[in-house]
Amino acid sequence: MGREYCRTCEALKEFYWLKLNRFLLAARSSSGWGQRRYRVGDDELQAIKDESLVALRELMRHAKACYGLARDEAA
């Protein structure tokens, strides 16, 4: 593939991985696996999960446009 480097793609990928890792750590701490003093509540865990999903949606939206996969809905 002859696609050029896209800084926005790379930044969105990095942002998504940060949000995903935060969610995974929060899920692990809330599951009771390991004895940690701080546990994430269900509401906070859901908010962190939603943040990671928003980051993924933004990455996918940009990637579709960047790779030319997005269709013109006005046509």
C-alpha positions as CSV (number, residue, x, y, z in Angstrom):
1,M,0.0,0.0,0.0
2,G,1.4,3.4,-1.0
3,R,-0.4,5.3,1.8
4,E,1.5,8.2,3.3
5,Y,2.2,8.6,7.0
6,C,-0.7,10.4,8.8
7,R,0.1,12.1,12.1
8,T,-3.6,12.3,13.0
9,C,-4.0,8.5,12.6
10,E,-0.9,7.9,14.8
11,A,-2.1,10.4,17.4
12,L,-5.6,8.8,17.5
13,K,-4.1,5.3,17.8
14,E,-2.0,6.4,20.7
15,F,-4.9,8.1,22.4
16,Y,-7.1,5.0,21.9
17,W,-4.4,2.7,23.4
18,L,-4.0,5.0,26.4
19,K,-7.8,5.0,27.0
20,L,-8.0,1.2,26.5
21,N,-5.2,0.5,28.9
22,R,-6.8,2.8,31.5
23,F,-10.0,0.8,31.1
24,L,-8.3,-2.5,31.4
25,L,-6.4,-1.5,34.5
26,A,-9.6,-0.1,36.1
27,A,-11.5,-3.3,35.2
28,R,-8.8,-5.4,36.7
29,S,-8.8,-3.4,39.9
30,S,-12.6,-3.6,40.2
31,S,-12.7,-7.3,39.7
32,G,-11.1,-8.0,43.1
33,W,-8.2,-9.8,41.4
34,G,-5.3,-8.8,43.6
35,Q,-5.6,-6.9,46.9
36,R,-5.6,-3.2,46.0
37,R,-6.7,-0.5,48.4
38,Y,-8.4,1.5,45.7
39,R,-11.2,-0.1,43.7
40,V,-13.1,1.5,40.9
41,G,-16.8,1.7,41.2
42,D,-19.2,0.5,38.6
43,D,-20.2,4.0,37.5
44,E,-16.6,5.1,37.2
45,L,-15.7,1.9,35.3
46,Q,-18.6,2.5,32.9
47,A,-17.4,6.1,32.3
48,I,-13.8,4.9,31.6
49,K,-15.2,2.3,29.2
50,D,-17.3,4.9,27.4
51,E,-14.2,7.1,27.0
52,S,-12.3,4.3,25.4
53,L,-15.2,3.6,23.0
54,V,-15.4,7.2,22.0
55,A,-11.7,7.2,21.3
56,L,-12.1,4.1,19.2
57,R,-15.0,5.6,17.2
58,E,-13.0,8.7,16.5
59,L,-10.0,6.6,15.3
60,M,-12.3,4.6,13.1
61,R,-14.0,7.7,11.7
62,H,-10.7,9.3,10.8
63,A,-9.2,6.0,9.4
64,K,-12.2,5.6,7.1
65,A,-11.7,9.0,5.7
66,C,-7.9,8.7,5.6
67,Y,-8.0,5.4,3.8
68,G,-10.7,6.5,1.5
69,L,-13.3,4.1,2.8
70,A,-15.9,6.6,3.8
71,R,-18.8,7.0,1.4
72,D,-20.2,10.4,0.5
73,E,-23.7,10.3,2.2
74,A,-24.9,13.3,0.2
75,A,-24.8,11.5,-3.1
